[in-house]
């Protein structure tokens, strides 16, 4: 009997959080391209992040949000499935410092952190991909390849008590469209 009540309460909570979504929340990849400098390739792009009220509320209560940007190098094949040569994952973290009233954006693989006075400025900076080296590519191997870009909120990086609700609530499923382009364009 207690389990039924808990399940009922959980269902009500999920429906209540789903009904409060007033604006469309998503991650949109606006542009992406590669630039070549000598034998190295660099990723440039623009991603627009729009967070749900649940994610913003959690951020303001001390939860660090982790976002991943996946870059895939794909070789299309005529008779078989496309072959994924390399998958590169770029990780970003955004956190809010309550006492200082600043948002902090960082990449765990980098040492530096950048502080912003507003959430919009922090999300804009996080969505600016400027001259990110793609070490998996070198020379002239781009003749028949495509690149794919995906961005999403990493639910697995949330604190453990938050994950069950995040799996059930659509406000936590922040994921971009699949952006596919040819480097020869």
N, C-alpha and C positions, 0 to 999 in steps of 0.2 A: 504494500500500500504506500509506503514511504517512497519507494522508487517511482511509482506512478505519479505521485505529487511532484517529485523533483523533475521528472521528464516533462510534465505539464508546465511547470514554472519555467523550465528552459525553453520550451516552445514559445511561450508567451513573451519571453525576453527576446528571442530571435525575431519574432514578428514585430515587436515594438521597435527594435533597432532598424529593421528593414523599412518600416513605414516612415521613419524620420529622415530618410535620404531625400533632401529637397533639391539639390543640384547634382548634375551628372558628375560623377567622380571617375577619373580614369587616368591613364598614362598614355600620352600620344607622342609618337615619334614623328616629328615634323620633317627633319632632314637628316641625311647621313651621307657621307662621302669619304673617300680616301684621297690623301695627297701623297705624292711620292717625292722624297728628297734623297737623292743618290740611290742607294739600294734599300732604303727603309720606307715603310709605309706608315702613315699616321691617320688615325680616325678623327673626323670632325663631324659634329652633328648637334642637333637640337631636340631635346625631349621636354615635353610639357607635363609637369606633375600636378595633379589635382587630387587632394586628399579628402577622404570622407570625414565626417564629423567625429566618428569613433576614433579614427587615427589621430586627428588633431587633439582630441581630448586626452588620449593616451600619451601623446607627445608632451602635452602641457602638464601631465602628472608624472613626468620623469621616465617614460618609456622611450628607449632609443629605437628608432625605426631604421631597418636595414633594407636597402634597395639593391638589386642586382641588375646589371646590364650585360646581357649575353651577346657576344659577337661570334658568329659561325661562318666559316669559310666552306662553301658548298660547291661540289662539282656535279652538275647535272649529267645524268646518264640516260641514254636512249632506252635501254631495255631493262634496266634495274632501277631500284630506288636511288635517289641522289646520295652521293657519298659526302659525309661530313669529314673534312680533313682536320679542322681545328675548331675547338670551342674555347673561347676566351671569356672569362667572367670578370667584370669590373664591379667591385662592391663599393657602396656608399652608405654612410651612416649620417643620420640627422638626429640631433638631440636638442632639447631646450633646457637652458639653465635658468631656473626660476629666480634666484637671487639677483643675477646680473641681467635678467630679462633679454637674453640673446639666444639666437639659434646657432648651432655649431654644425658645420658640414665637414666630414672628413672621409678619406678613403683609408681603410685599415692597412693597405699596403704602402701608403705614403706616411711620412712623418708629420706633415703640416695639417693644420686645421684652420678653417676659415669661419669667422664670426659674422653674424648678420643681425640687424635690428628687427627685421620682419620675416615672417614665414615666407611670404612671396619672394623676397630677395634670396632667401636660402634655397628655395625650390628652383628658382631661376638659375642660380649658380650650379646647383646639382645637375640640372638638365643641360648645361653647356659642356659639350664634349669638344675640347680643343687640343689638337695635336697629341692625341693619345697614341703612343707607339704600339704597333701591331707586330710583335717580334716573330710571329709564326709565319710571316710572309717575307719573302726576300726575292730580289731579282725580278724577272719577268714572268712569274708564274701565274699571272692574273688573266691570261688570255681566255680561258673557258670557265671561269669561276664566277659564282655569285656570292654576295655577302648577305647575311641575315642579322637583324638586330632586334632584340626583345628586351623589355625592361619590366620589372615587377617588384612588388613588395615581398620580401622574404618572410613568410609567416613562421617558418621554422626558427628564425632568430628572435622571435618574441619570447618574453618570459613564459615559462611552462604553464602557469595558471591561466594565462590569457589565450593560449592556443586553441582549446576546444571551442570557445566562443568565436574566435577568429575564423576557424574552419567553417562554422555555420553561418556567420554573418556576411552578407554580400558587401558590406562596407569595408571589409578587410581584403577583399579579392581585387587588389589593384594590379592591373596587368595591361601592358601595351598591346597595340596591334603588332602583327608580325611584319616587319619592314624588310623587304627584300630588294636588292639592287645589284646592278652589274657595275663593277669598277670602271669599265670602258665607257660608260655614259658620259 
